[in-house]
Amino acid sequence: MSFAVSFIAGSHARGECVDSVDFDALEGLAREKMPPASFAFCAAGADDEIIANENIAAWRNLRLRPHVLRDLSTIDTSVTLLGQKHPHPILVAPTGRHKLFHPQGERATARGAAAANAPYVVASNANVLAEDIAAERKSAPQWFQLYYWPNQKEVEALIDRLAAAGFSALVLTVDAPVPGWSPRAARLQHEPTPEIRNINMPGSPMARTAYHPDFVGKVMYPATWRELEWLVKRSRVPVLVKGVLRADDAVRCAEVGARAVIVSNHGGRHLDTTVTTAAVIGEIAAALSGKAETYVDGGIRRGTDILKALALGARAVLIGRPVIWGLALHGAEGVTQVLDHLRIELVRAMQLCGARTLAEITSDLVAPH
Ligand SMILES: Cc1cc2nc3c(=O)[nH]c(=O)nc-3n(C[C@H](O)[C@H](O)[C@H](O)COP(=O)(O)O)c2cc1C
């Protein structure tokens, strides 16, 4: 099944290979297919959804200054992450509750990510047991995103289970100690059916949903620097920290022992009107240089966005909502197609900018608007 036929009305296909993927159209198709409450949960941004939208605009508003007349006979998108070589720098971001989008939930996402050779960061809000998600793993690794909840014994039991199931890194999300408020998702809540539960962390406070009056103002995930230090010591696999927007915090994460920092504002889902990730990735990557790896997410919808992120110092990017749109439309295959097409777009962006390797994607390729 070709991506063009299945997803993208009006996009220009060359055989099985699509030249241009319009993710706005993809979102529209996914919206038609999903139950309204599932779409609201996926699209939700906090408050006025200012930053959820600006994340996208910020990458688009950066301008490219391409090199010309370079030999483009080979393009190499490979990258080393946490000491392991990968064919490309595109990862699946942790997003929860995939049974809202597809009956197989995270199993389908895992299969789709594996087929695209993309590392998959499984969300702790997954609806499928970690061991069953692990069963879909192929050569690309799976990492697991953790929230630290107040019962340390339960957190310990989970991280031991994850290590036994072969998850090769832990990603501690730190930007949502209290849930943000999304009027869109609060108005249109999904049913808390038995399927839609946090099956991997049954004792955690967010077993239902963030948009419940009981949760207002409650600190759900009380991680501090002390808990990060504990996790780094306790974990048998590398620890990453997700949700950092400041160089000083990023450097402290590295000093405490995090192997990578993911510059993220959670897709604008918790705190509205933060800085965009495009605005701060450069300064944070520079501060972390030689100390820890820097990844970024939020609003990345094009190969040119990925190239800009890498030019500004990111080592890899994570993709959130577009993966869900692919999942909702075509299950595992939809996930693969979204990731494959971003990779194809990255290759084309590299060719048009005269960058043959990721190392050649240097900061001078990008200029402000
Ligand atoms: C439906 C949904 C659920 C999410 N759940 C989580 C989560 O459980 N843990 C987490 O760290 N981030 C979560 N995120 C944030 C993503 O990991 C990522 O930071 C964000 O989606 C990136 O922006 P993008 O959607 O514009 O690509 C979620 C995002 C979405 C859209």
The ligand as an ORCA input file, in Angstrom:
! r2SCAN-3c Opt
* xyz 0 1
  C      -1.054     12.221     23.061
  C       0.277     12.555     23.657
  C       0.666     11.926     24.829
  C       1.914     12.215     25.386
  N       2.301     11.524     26.505
  C       3.544     11.731     26.992
  C       3.991     10.959     28.096
  O       3.275     10.101     28.619
  N       5.250     11.188     28.534
  C       6.073     12.123     27.965
  O       7.212     12.291     28.393
  N       5.662     12.868     26.930
  C       4.420     12.679     26.429
  N       4.012     13.431     25.347
  C       4.925     14.423     24.760
  C       5.775     13.821     23.646
  O       6.713     12.908     24.137
  C       6.567     14.895     22.874
  O       7.321     15.656     23.787
  C       5.700     15.820     22.037
  O       4.555     15.153     21.544
  C       6.523     16.358     20.871
  O       5.801     17.261     20.119
  P       5.035     16.881     18.747
  O       3.801     16.147     19.136
  O       4.740     18.242     18.188
  O       5.984     16.083     17.886
  C       2.769     13.173     24.786
  C       2.351     13.810     23.604
  C       1.135     13.504     23.033
  C       0.742     14.181     21.753
*
